[in-house]
Amino acid sequence: MSAAAISATPRNRIEEAKARFTIPILWRMFGLPGKPARSCRSPFREDRSPSFSIYEEDRRWFDNANHEGGDAVDFLAKIKGISNAEAYFELLQMVDGPADAKPVAPTRSPEAKPEARRRTTRPGPKLEQPELFPSEPPPSGYTVGKRPRR
C-alpha cells in the first residue's frame, strides 16, 4: 500500500484535521468569548472561576463543572450544537474543502436509545438439559441430601 493510499484513509484524514484545527484555533475561528488556555473560563456558559482546561498539546478539552470534554470534533459539535458525525464531516470540509469531503461513519451519539444498540444473536446449538425431576427413582444406595453410610 502506498503512502498516499495510507494517508487517504478516513482515520488518517480525521487525525490530520484534528492536528490542523486544535482547540485554540477553533475557539478563535468561531469567536468564542475569553482566551483559550490550560486553565480558563468556559466559552459555553457563564463561569465565575476558571474550570475549563485545554491539554495534550491543545488537542483535548475538559469542562470540570459539567464533566464534558473531548477532542476537536467534540469541541466543534459543542460549538455548533450538532452531532459528532456532522462535526467530523464539517472538520473534513474545513481541511479539504466541500468538493473533497466525504462523510465518515457516524459514532454512537449519547442520545441513541438503548433499543437501537441492542445486538441480535443467532440461536446456538441445542444442548440437552438434564431432567430436574426424573420419573425414575435414584439408583440403590443413592440418597438425596445425605451422605452415604459406611
Secondary structure, DSSP 4 states (H G I P E B T S, - for coil): --HHHHHTSHHHHHHHHHHHS-HHHHHHHTT-SS---SEE--SSS--SS--EEEETTTTEEEETTTTEEE-HHHHHHHHHT--HHHHHHHHHHHHH-TTT--PPPPPPPTT--HHHHPPP----PPPPPPPSS-SSPPPTT--SSSPPP-
